[in-house]
Amino acid sequence: MTIPLKSAQEIKGIAAAGKILAKILRIISREAKVGAKLSDLNKLAYRLTKQEKAQPAFLGYKPDAASKPFGASICASVNEVVVHGFPSDYKLISGDVLKIDFGVEHQGFFADAALTIAVGKVSKETEYLIKTTKMALAKAIKIAKAGNTLGDIGWIISKTAEKSGFKIIKDLTGHGIGLKLHEEPTIYNFGEKGKGIELKPGMVLAIEPMFSISTDKITQKPDESWATADSSLSAHFEHTIALTEKGAKILTEI
């Protein structure tokens, strides 16, 4: 497996895409409240991306397990849906757990990020699920430095889930990114400490822990989104990071 190492100039280009992404995702997340239509959030993302002279990276992209290209700018996944939720005319209600996954292409460079939003009032368990998944991403970014391994990233994510009593979604992964939306390597949310590919400066990675309350299994729905097999709530966070001599730099800081 060849993992492309990015030059300082290429990382600058990816960072520029990441800055645009973060700005738009901040605005969309503020609009994701009770009564908001998912389709309106999608339209907003498209309009804002075009204003920045960038492209929504997911629009027209065909994931490996999909039968057709994705027809929206954002993935909007509600409750048990973990990823690839299509932004329909569904209106958010109090208690919903919304995952927004968003990618931007700018001048040939790609960035990808995701966050989870508690809509209105949610249970303490749901709050803890969201907090824990976000914490797992922070811990993974901290351990993602030259000399460590991909196994270290998966290990810290899975340990964070286990300690909190949640399940990692094993069949959904992170990925390399930068000159394409998806590049090598595949980044699993579980692994063995010290095992796997060694991390090196110049790697650009999209790390994305996905947790559920009670299952590590997923099932594909008719709209080709992926949901927890037992319909339990799920959470998802993601950042695009660049590995440098000094550690990981977040390129999609929201």
C-alpha positions, 0 to 999 in steps of 0.5 A: 500500500502506498500512502501519499505524503503531501508537500507543505504546499499541498497541505496549505491547499488542503488547509484552505479547503478545510477553512472553508469547510469549517466556516460553512459547517459552523453556520449550518450547525447553528441552523440545525434546530427544532423545526429545521428541514434537512433539505434546507440545511443542504441548500444552505451548504450548497449556496455557501460553498459556491459563494466561497468558489468551492465545490461540495465534495460529496455531490455526485460522489459515488461511495463504494457500497452505493448503487448511484452517486450521492445527490446532495452536498451534506450527509444529514443522518438522524438518530440511528442513521450513522452516515450517508443520510440523505437530507430529505424534507424531514423537520428536526424535532426535540430529542433528535441526534443529527450527524452532519458530514460535509466535504469541500473541494477547493482548487483541487484539494479536499477536506472532510469533517463531521459533527453531531448535534443534540437537537432540543432536549436530549437524554443524559445518556445521549449527551454522554454518547455525543461527548464521548465520541467527540472525546475519542476524536480528540484523543485520536488526534493527540496520538496521531504523530510521527512514529506512532501507528494506525493501530494506535489511533484505532486502539485509543478510539476503541478504548474510549468507547469501551470505557464509557460502555458504548460500541464502536461501529466497526464497518465504517472507517476513516481514510486518507484525504487531500488530492482526492476525497478518499485515499489510502490508508483506511483508518479503523476505529479499533486496533492494536497498540503499536501495530499497523502502518507507521505514521509519517510527516506529510500524511493527511488523514480524515479520522472519524470515530462513530459510536452507538449506544448498544451495537457495533453492527450496521445495516444499509437502508433503502436510501443507501444510508447506514444505520445501527442494526438495533436502531440505537442512537449513534454519534459521529465526529471527524476532522481532517488532520495533517501530520507534521514534525511537531504532531497533528495539525487540525485543518478543519477546526470548527 
